[in-house]
């Protein structure tokens, strides 16, 4: 794995903060989507699998509601963090491939 310079760390950090800030500032502009209502219901009926989504969706919803309460913010934070993680992975891939 190639080493990162300080400038590259700063750029990656700024992009991560920008993406997370955009999510946190706009999470309450729109009402929950119908899929989000489904995910909220799945947390109350955990199962090993569902027809449309893997069992992790219900488990993630249950974890979010336990840690952050039963709010829209709680259900939109985990996807925002997953998006930030994806951004970091893409940055690492770009660095590795040059």
MOJO-V561569 format. One record per residue. N is the residue number from 1. SS is DSSP state (A for helix, B for strand, O for the rest). Layout:
n = (N | N)
ss = (SS | SS)
This chain:
n = (1 | 2 | 3 | 4 | 5 | 6 | 7 | 8 | 9 | 10 | 11 | 12 | 13 | 14 | 15 | 16 | 17 | 18 | 19 | 20 | 21 | 22 | 23 | 24 | 25 | 26 | 27 | 28 | 29 | 30 | 31 | 32 | 33 | 34 | 35 | 36 | 37 | 38 | 39 | 40 | 41 | 42 | 43 | 44 | 45 | 46 | 47 | 48 | 49 | 50 | 51 | 52 | 53 | 54 | 55 | 56 | 57 | 58 | 59 | 60 | 61 | 62 | 63 | 64 | 65 | 66 | 67 | 68 | 69 | 70 | 71 | 72 | 73 | 74 | 75 | 76 | 77 | 78 | 79 | 80 | 81 | 82 | 83 | 84 | 85 | 86 | 87 | 88 | 89 | 90 | 91 | 92 | 93 | 94 | 95 | 96 | 97 | 98)
ss = (O | O | O | O | O | A | A | A | A | A | A | A | A | A | A | A | A | A | A | A | A | A | A | A | A | A | O | O | O | O | O | O | O | A | A | A | A | A | A | A | A | A | O | O | O | O | O | O | B | O | O | O | O | B | O | A | A | A | A | A | A | A | A | A | A | A | A | A | O | O | O | A | A | A | A | A | A | A | A | A | A | A | A | A | A | A | A | A | A | A | A | A | A | A | A | A | A | O)
